[in-house]
């Protein structure tokens, strides 16, 4: 999925520039971490679903499924585009 969405917009390859873009567009903490893990660390959604702890961002669950992460990623990417 990241390959298809990346064709819509060129994201910075530098970590600091990517973080600055996320803050500028008003992404939440977990959305920013998802974007960083996908586009900077090149991690898959399956890996993120097993290893990312959402409880530190105030989410009701500690781990989410790949489908939920896919939806979080789409929402975050829409915020980046707009």
CORUR-V23615 format. One record per helix or strand. SS is the DSSP state (helix for helix, strand for strand). FROM is the first residue (numbers start at 1). TO is the last residue. Records with the same first field share a line. If there is no record, write none. Layout:
SS = FROM-TO  FROM-TO
This chain:
helix = 2-6  15-25  29-39  45-51  54-57  66-81
